[in-house]
């Protein structure tokens, strides 16, 4: 049962203001995304539920806190199968990206706890691109495993060494490429985030 006082009618529009969330309301709940989703299939085998259609439905209904606090919103593999199958071009994995950004802003304000390490990996990945213009695997590993040295050594011994021996990881980063272009991209992202934050503040002020 859904209580109207627990819903946020603006949540769907909040998602649609984010890049990737524009087509949210195209969804007519046909479940094609869920039927084609490999994570859903793995979830059935491992005993957890992952239902893309349900996440979209809850978002449209305004169940903001329930959606943002669900651990499975971080399970999306971004494989784009749902995008290829969707008859309405909802682009579920991009909608999930929009929801991720909202969840991270809530976490920064102390209103939400994110248990997934996926945001940490994403930030570490982007920081390497910001610094070097490409991915630097050793730098990514150091930043992602910060404070977890034993876990880093364990994971590196299992997979990292094999990658290193095949020349897939470099000890030193390559020279920075197209520094100005990379800087412009990150500046545009910063401007957009500031704009979204200002719009969210205005919306919250209007409700008071």
ROTIKOL-328863 format. One record per residue (C-alpha): chain; x, y, z; residue in one letter; residue number from 1. Coordinates in Angstrom, 2 decimals. Example, Ala and Ser with C-alpha at 12.3 -4.5 7.8 and 13.67 -1.06 7.14 Angstrom:
2
<pt unit="A" c1="12.30" c2="-4.50" c3="7.80" code="a" pos="1"/>
<pt unit="A" c1="13.67" c2="-1.06" c3="7.14" code="s" pos="2"/>
REM end
This chain:
208
<pt unit="A" c1="0.00" c2="0.00" c3="0.00" code="x" pos="1"/>
<pt unit="A" c1="1.28" c2="3.45" c3="-0.95" code="x" pos="2"/>
<pt unit="A" c1="0.55" c2="6.38" c3="1.36" code="x" pos="3"/>
<pt unit="A" c1="0.22" c2="9.66" c3="-0.50" code="x" pos="4"/>
<pt unit="A" c1="2.06" c2="11.55" c3="2.25" code="x" pos="5"/>
<pt unit="A" c1="5.11" c2="9.34" c3="1.63" code="x" pos="6"/>
<pt unit="A" c1="5.28" c2="10.22" c3="-2.07" code="x" pos="7"/>
<pt unit="A" c1="7.11" c2="13.06" c3="-3.78" code="x" pos="8"/>
<pt unit="A" c1="5.23" c2="14.11" c3="-6.95" code="x" pos="9"/>
<pt unit="A" c1="8.29" c2="16.06" c3="-8.14" code="x" pos="10"/>
<pt unit="A" c1="10.63" c2="13.05" c3="-8.03" code="x" pos="11"/>
<pt unit="A" c1="9.94" c2="12.00" c3="-11.61" code="x" pos="12"/>
<pt unit="A" c1="10.67" c2="15.54" c3="-12.81" code="x" pos="13"/>
<pt unit="A" c1="13.81" c2="15.64" c3="-10.67" code="x" pos="14"/>
<pt unit="A" c1="15.03" c2="12.54" c3="-12.52" code="x" pos="15"/>
<pt unit="A" c1="14.03" c2="14.00" c3="-15.89" code="x" pos="16"/>
<pt unit="A" c1="16.09" c2="17.14" c3="-15.23" code="x" pos="17"/>
<pt unit="A" c1="19.18" c2="14.96" c3="-15.03" code="x" pos="18"/>
<pt unit="A" c1="21.03" c2="13.93" c3="-18.22" code="x" pos="19"/>
<pt unit="A" c1="19.75" c2="10.49" c3="-19.18" code="x" pos="20"/>
<pt unit="A" c1="16.48" c2="10.76" c3="-17.30" code="x" pos="21"/>
<pt unit="A" c1="14.58" c2="12.72" c3="-19.97" code="x" pos="22"/>
<pt unit="A" c1="12.56" c2="9.74" c3="-21.28" code="x" pos="23"/>
<pt unit="A" c1="11.37" c2="8.40" c3="-17.92" code="x" pos="24"/>
<pt unit="A" c1="7.66" c2="9.06" c3="-18.56" code="x" pos="25"/>
<pt unit="A" c1="7.79" c2="7.19" c3="-21.89" code="x" pos="26"/>
<pt unit="A" c1="7.58" c2="3.95" c3="-19.92" code="x" pos="27"/>
<pt unit="A" c1="4.28" c2="2.07" c3="-20.13" code="x" pos="28"/>
<pt unit="A" c1="5.38" c2="-0.83" c3="-17.90" code="x" pos="29"/>
<pt unit="A" c1="5.66" c2="-3.55" c3="-20.54" code="x" pos="30"/>
<pt unit="A" c1="8.49" c2="-5.32" c3="-18.58" code="x" pos="31"/>
<pt unit="A" c1="10.63" c2="-5.79" c3="-21.69" code="x" pos="32"/>
<pt unit="A" c1="13.61" c2="-4.29" c3="-19.84" code="x" pos="33"/>
<pt unit="A" c1="13.27" c2="-6.78" c3="-17.01" code="x" pos="34"/>
<pt unit="A" c1="12.83" c2="-9.75" c3="-19.34" code="x" pos="35"/>
<pt unit="A" c1="16.06" c2="-8.94" c3="-21.17" code="x" pos="36"/>
<pt unit="A" c1="18.15" c2="-7.92" c3="-18.15" code="x" pos="37"/>
<pt unit="A" c1="21.07" c2="-10.30" c3="-17.38" code="x" pos="38"/>
<pt unit="A" c1="21.35" c2="-8.95" c3="-13.81" code="x" pos="39"/>
<pt unit="A" c1="17.72" c2="-9.94" c3="-13.22" code="x" pos="40"/>
<pt unit="A" c1="18.56" c2="-13.46" c3="-14.39" code="x" pos="41"/>
<pt unit="A" c1="21.61" c2="-13.68" c3="-12.12" code="x" pos="42"/>
<pt unit="A" c1="19.52" c2="-12.31" c3="-9.26" code="x" pos="43"/>
<pt unit="A" c1="17.03" c2="-15.15" c3="-9.58" code="x" pos="44"/>
<pt unit="A" c1="19.88" c2="-17.66" c3="-9.32" code="x" pos="45"/>
<pt unit="A" c1="21.54" c2="-15.92" c3="-6.36" code="x" pos="46"/>
<pt unit="A" c1="18.34" c2="-15.16" c3="-4.48" code="x" pos="47"/>
<pt unit="A" c1="17.97" c2="-11.38" c3="-4.81" code="x" pos="48"/>
<pt unit="A" c1="15.42" c2="-9.32" c3="-6.70" code="x" pos="49"/>
<pt unit="A" c1="16.41" c2="-6.92" c3="-9.46" code="x" pos="50"/>
<pt unit="A" c1="13.50" c2="-5.52" c3="-11.42" code="x" pos="51"/>
<pt unit="A" c1="14.14" c2="-2.52" c3="-13.74" code="x" pos="52"/>
<pt unit="A" c1="10.42" c2="-2.11" c3="-14.46" code="x" pos="53"/>
<pt unit="A" c1="9.68" c2="-1.84" c3="-10.75" code="x" pos="54"/>
<pt unit="A" c1="12.34" c2="0.85" c3="-10.24" code="x" pos="55"/>
<pt unit="A" c1="10.78" c2="2.91" c3="-13.05" code="x" pos="56"/>
<pt unit="A" c1="7.29" c2="2.41" c3="-11.64" code="x" pos="57"/>
<pt unit="A" c1="8.33" c2="3.47" c3="-8.13" code="x" pos="58"/>
<pt unit="A" c1="10.10" c2="6.53" c3="-9.55" code="x" pos="59"/>
<pt unit="A" c1="7.04" c2="7.65" c3="-11.49" code="x" pos="60"/>
<pt unit="A" c1="4.83" c2="7.10" c3="-8.44" code="x" pos="61"/>
<pt unit="A" c1="7.09" c2="9.42" c3="-6.44" code="x" pos="62"/>
<pt unit="A" c1="8.51" c2="6.90" c3="-3.97" code="x" pos="63"/>
<pt unit="A" c1="11.69" c2="8.92" c3="-3.69" code="x" pos="64"/>
<pt unit="A" c1="13.11" c2="7.70" c3="-0.40" code="x" pos="65"/>
<pt unit="A" c1="12.33" c2="4.05" c3="-1.21" code="x" pos="66"/>
<pt unit="A" c1="14.02" c2="4.25" c3="-4.61" code="x" pos="67"/>
<pt unit="A" c1="17.15" c2="6.10" c3="-3.44" code="x" pos="68"/>
<pt unit="A" c1="17.68" c2="3.76" c3="-0.48" code="x" pos="69"/>
<pt unit="A" c1="17.26" c2="0.52" c3="-2.46" code="x" pos="70"/>
<pt unit="A" c1="20.65" c2="-1.28" c3="-2.73" code="x" pos="71"/>
<pt unit="A" c1="19.69" c2="-2.75" c3="-6.12" code="x" pos="72"/>
<pt unit="A" c1="19.78" c2="0.64" c3="-7.85" code="x" pos="73"/>
<pt unit="A" c1="23.55" c2="0.11" c3="-7.92" code="x" pos="74"/>
<pt unit="A" c1="23.31" c2="-3.32" c3="-9.58" code="x" pos="75"/>
<pt unit="A" c1="22.77" c2="-2.09" c3="-13.16" code="x" pos="76"/>
<pt unit="A" c1="25.60" c2="-3.35" c3="-15.39" code="x" pos="77"/>
<pt unit="A" c1="24.97" c2="-0.64" c3="-18.06" code="x" pos="78"/>
<pt unit="A" c1="25.01" c2="-3.37" c3="-20.72" code="x" pos="79"/>
<pt unit="A" c1="22.37" c2="-1.44" c3="-22.76" code="x" pos="80"/>
<pt unit="A" c1="20.29" c2="-4.54" c3="-23.55" code="x" pos="81"/>
<pt unit="A" c1="17.26" c2="-2.80" c3="-22.04" code="x" pos="82"/>
<pt unit="A" c1="17.85" c2="0.19" c3="-24.29" code="x" pos="83"/>
<pt unit="A" c1="17.96" c2="-2.02" c3="-27.38" code="x" pos="84"/>
<pt unit="A" c1="14.79" c2="-3.88" c3="-26.40" code="x" pos="85"/>
<pt unit="A" c1="12.70" c2="-0.99" c3="-25.06" code="x" pos="86"/>
<pt unit="A" c1="9.89" c2="-0.03" c3="-27.51" code="x" pos="87"/>
<pt unit="A" c1="9.62" c2="3.41" c3="-25.86" code="x" pos="88"/>
<pt unit="A" c1="13.30" c2="4.41" c3="-25.81" code="x" pos="89"/>
<pt unit="A" c1="13.25" c2="4.90" c3="-22.02" code="x" pos="90"/>
<pt unit="A" c1="17.00" c2="4.11" c3="-21.79" code="x" pos="91"/>
<pt unit="A" c1="16.86" c2="2.48" c3="-18.37" code="x" pos="92"/>
<pt unit="A" c1="20.61" c2="2.39" c3="-17.70" code="x" pos="93"/>
<pt unit="A" c1="20.78" c2="6.15" c3="-18.33" code="x" pos="94"/>
<pt unit="A" c1="17.79" c2="6.69" c3="-16.02" code="x" pos="95"/>
<pt unit="A" c1="19.73" c2="4.74" c3="-13.39" code="x" pos="96"/>
<pt unit="A" c1="22.67" c2="7.10" c3="-13.91" code="x" pos="97"/>
<pt unit="A" c1="20.34" c2="10.02" c3="-13.18" code="x" pos="98"/>
<pt unit="A" c1="19.06" c2="8.31" c3="-10.03" code="x" pos="99"/>
<pt unit="A" c1="22.65" c2="7.60" c3="-8.94" code="x" pos="100"/>
<pt unit="A" c1="23.55" c2="11.29" c3="-9.13" code="x" pos="101"/>
<pt unit="A" c1="20.51" c2="12.25" c3="-7.03" code="x" pos="102"/>
<pt unit="A" c1="21.39" c2="9.56" c3="-4.46" code="x" pos="103"/>
<pt unit="A" c1="24.98" c2="10.77" c3="-4.24" code="x" pos="104"/>
<pt unit="A" c1="23.86" c2="14.36" c3="-3.63" code="x" pos="105"/>
<pt unit="A" c1="21.59" c2="13.14" c3="-0.84" code="x" pos="106"/>
<pt unit="A" c1="24.51" c2="11.19" c3="0.65" code="x" pos="107"/>
<pt unit="A" c1="26.71" c2="14.29" c3="0.55" code="x" pos="108"/>
<pt unit="A" c1="24.05" c2="16.14" c3="2.55" code="x" pos="109"/>
<pt unit="A" c1="24.02" c2="13.32" c3="5.12" code="x" pos="110"/>
<pt unit="A" c1="20.43" c2="12.35" c3="4.28" code="x" pos="111"/>
<pt unit="A" c1="21.28" c2="8.94" c3="2.82" code="x" pos="112"/>
<pt unit="A" c1="23.83" c2="6.20" c3="3.41" code="x" pos="113"/>
<pt unit="A" c1="25.21" c2="4.47" c3="0.31" code="x" pos="114"/>
<pt unit="A" c1="26.67" c2="1.06" c3="1.12" code="x" pos="115"/>
<pt unit="A" c1="27.70" c2="0.22" c3="-2.45" code="x" pos="116"/>
<pt unit="A" c1="31.34" c2="0.83" c3="-3.46" code="x" pos="117"/>
<pt unit="A" c1="30.26" c2="1.59" c3="-7.01" code="x" pos="118"/>
<pt unit="A" c1="30.20" c2="5.41" c3="-6.53" code="x" pos="119"/>
<pt unit="A" c1="33.73" c2="5.23" c3="-5.06" code="x" pos="120"/>
<pt unit="A" c1="34.93" c2="3.39" c3="-8.15" code="x" pos="121"/>
<pt unit="A" c1="33.20" c2="5.83" c3="-10.49" code="x" pos="122"/>
<pt unit="A" c1="34.78" c2="8.85" c3="-8.76" code="x" pos="123"/>
<pt unit="A" c1="38.23" c2="7.22" c3="-8.75" code="x" pos="124"/>
<pt unit="A" c1="37.86" c2="6.40" c3="-12.46" code="x" pos="125"/>
<pt unit="A" c1="36.86" c2="9.97" c3="-13.36" code="x" pos="126"/>
<pt unit="A" c1="39.67" c2="11.45" c3="-11.27" code="x" pos="127"/>
<pt unit="A" c1="42.22" c2="9.47" c3="-13.26" code="x" pos="128"/>
<pt unit="A" c1="40.74" c2="10.77" c3="-16.52" code="x" pos="129"/>
<pt unit="A" c1="40.76" c2="14.31" c3="-15.11" code="x" pos="130"/>
<pt unit="A" c1="44.45" c2="14.02" c3="-14.17" code="x" pos="131"/>
<pt unit="A" c1="45.85" c2="12.09" c3="-17.12" code="x" pos="132"/>
<pt unit="A" c1="43.38" c2="12.43" c3="-19.99" code="x" pos="133"/>
<pt unit="A" c1="42.97" c2="8.64" c3="-20.01" code="x" pos="134"/>
<pt unit="A" c1="42.68" c2="5.82" c3="-17.52" code="x" pos="135"/>
<pt unit="A" c1="45.70" c2="5.06" c3="-15.32" code="x" pos="136"/>
<pt unit="A" c1="45.03" c2="1.68" c3="-13.75" code="x" pos="137"/>
<pt unit="A" c1="47.57" c2="1.86" c3="-10.92" code="x" pos="138"/>
<pt unit="A" c1="46.27" c2="5.28" c3="-9.89" code="x" pos="139"/>
<pt unit="A" c1="42.71" c2="3.99" c3="-10.01" code="x" pos="140"/>
<pt unit="A" c1="43.63" c2="1.08" c3="-7.78" code="x" pos="141"/>
<pt unit="A" c1="45.39" c2="3.28" c3="-5.21" code="x" pos="142"/>
<pt unit="A" c1="42.48" c2="5.70" c3="-5.01" code="x" pos="143"/>
<pt unit="A" c1="39.73" c2="3.06" c3="-4.93" code="x" pos="144"/>
<pt unit="A" c1="41.43" c2="0.93" c3="-2.25" code="x" pos="145"/>
<pt unit="A" c1="42.50" c2="3.87" c3="-0.09" code="x" pos="146"/>
<pt unit="A" c1="42.67" c2="2.62" c3="3.51" code="x" pos="147"/>
<pt unit="A" c1="42.09" c2="-0.99" c3="2.45" code="x" pos="148"/>
<pt unit="A" c1="45.63" c2="-2.13" c3="1.72" code="x" pos="149"/>
<pt unit="A" c1="45.10" c2="-5.79" c3="2.60" code="x" pos="150"/>
<pt unit="A" c1="42.07" c2="-6.04" c3="0.31" code="x" pos="151"/>
<pt unit="A" c1="44.00" c2="-4.33" c3="-2.48" code="x" pos="152"/>
<pt unit="A" c1="46.89" c2="-6.79" c3="-2.16" code="x" pos="153"/>
<pt unit="A" c1="44.49" c2="-9.73" c3="-2.16" code="x" pos="154"/>
<pt unit="A" c1="42.61" c2="-8.56" c3="-5.25" code="x" pos="155"/>
<pt unit="A" c1="45.78" c2="-7.54" c3="-7.09" code="x" pos="156"/>
<pt unit="A" c1="47.40" c2="-10.91" c3="-6.47" code="x" pos="157"/>
<pt unit="A" c1="44.34" c2="-12.62" c3="-7.89" code="x" pos="158"/>
<pt unit="A" c1="43.71" c2="-10.49" c3="-10.99" code="x" pos="159"/>
<pt unit="A" c1="46.01" c2="-7.49" c3="-11.14" code="x" pos="160"/>
<pt unit="A" c1="49.22" c2="-9.45" c3="-11.55" code="x" pos="161"/>
<pt unit="A" c1="47.81" c2="-11.34" c3="-14.52" code="x" pos="162"/>
<pt unit="A" c1="46.86" c2="-8.03" c3="-16.15" code="x" pos="163"/>
<pt unit="A" c1="50.29" c2="-6.58" c3="-15.42" code="x" pos="164"/>
<pt unit="A" c1="52.09" c2="-9.53" c3="-16.97" code="x" pos="165"/>
<pt unit="A" c1="49.99" c2="-9.11" c3="-20.11" code="x" pos="166"/>
<pt unit="A" c1="50.91" c2="-5.43" c3="-20.32" code="x" pos="167"/>
<pt unit="A" c1="47.40" c2="-4.24" c3="-19.45" code="x" pos="168"/>
<pt unit="A" c1="48.48" c2="-2.10" c3="-16.48" code="x" pos="169"/>
<pt unit="A" c1="51.34" c2="0.42" c3="-16.52" code="x" pos="170"/>
<pt unit="A" c1="53.48" c2="1.40" c3="-13.54" code="x" pos="171"/>
<pt unit="A" c1="53.57" c2="5.03" c3="-14.70" code="x" pos="172"/>
<pt unit="A" c1="50.80" c2="7.04" c3="-16.39" code="x" pos="173"/>
<pt unit="A" c1="51.01" c2="8.08" c3="-20.03" code="x" pos="174"/>
<pt unit="A" c1="51.43" c2="11.74" c3="-20.87" code="x" pos="175"/>
<pt unit="A" c1="48.30" c2="13.85" c3="-20.44" code="x" pos="176"/>
<pt unit="A" c1="46.41" c2="14.13" c3="-23.71" code="x" pos="177"/>
<pt unit="A" c1="44.17" c2="17.00" c3="-24.81" code="x" pos="178"/>
<pt unit="A" c1="44.29" c2="18.65" c3="-21.39" code="x" pos="179"/>
<pt unit="A" c1="42.15" c2="21.62" c3="-22.49" code="x" pos="180"/>
<pt unit="A" c1="39.38" c2="19.44" c3="-23.91" code="x" pos="181"/>
<pt unit="A" c1="39.25" c2="17.30" c3="-20.78" code="x" pos="182"/>
<pt unit="A" c1="39.18" c2="20.43" c3="-18.59" code="x" pos="183"/>
<pt unit="A" c1="36.24" c2="21.85" c3="-20.61" code="x" pos="184"/>
<pt unit="A" c1="34.27" c2="18.61" c3="-20.20" code="x" pos="185"/>
<pt unit="A" c1="34.69" c2="18.61" c3="-16.43" code="x" pos="186"/>
<pt unit="A" c1="33.85" c2="22.31" c3="-16.26" code="x" pos="187"/>
<pt unit="A" c1="30.59" c2="21.70" c3="-18.14" code="x" pos="188"/>
<pt unit="A" c1="29.75" c2="18.91" c3="-15.70" code="x" pos="189"/>
<pt unit="A" c1="30.43" c2="21.21" c3="-12.75" code="x" pos="190"/>
<pt unit="A" c1="28.22" c2="23.95" c3="-14.22" code="x" pos="191"/>
<pt unit="A" c1="25.40" c2="21.47" c3="-14.82" code="x" pos="192"/>
<pt unit="A" c1="25.61" c2="20.11" c3="-11.27" code="x" pos="193"/>
<pt unit="A" c1="25.44" c2="23.64" c3="-9.87" code="x" pos="194"/>
<pt unit="A" c1="22.39" c2="24.40" c3="-12.04" code="x" pos="195"/>
<pt unit="A" c1="20.61" c2="21.22" c3="-10.88" code="x" pos="196"/>
<pt unit="A" c1="21.42" c2="21.99" c3="-7.24" code="x" pos="197"/>
<pt unit="A" c1="20.01" c2="25.52" c3="-7.62" code="x" pos="198"/>
<pt unit="A" c1="16.81" c2="24.20" c3="-9.22" code="x" pos="199"/>
<pt unit="A" c1="16.39" c2="21.63" c3="-6.45" code="x" pos="200"/>
<pt unit="A" c1="16.85" c2="24.35" c3="-3.82" code="x" pos="201"/>
<pt unit="A" c1="14.20" c2="26.52" c3="-5.51" code="x" pos="202"/>
<pt unit="A" c1="11.78" c2="23.58" c3="-5.64" code="x" pos="203"/>
<pt unit="A" c1="12.31" c2="22.80" c3="-1.96" code="x" pos="204"/>
<pt unit="A" c1="11.86" c2="26.49" c3="-1.07" code="x" pos="205"/>
<pt unit="A" c1="8.59" c2="26.63" c3="-3.02" code="x" pos="206"/>
<pt unit="A" c1="7.16" c2="23.74" c3="-1.00" code="x" pos="207"/>
<pt unit="A" c1="7.78" c2="25.44" c3="2.33" code="x" pos="208"/>
REM end
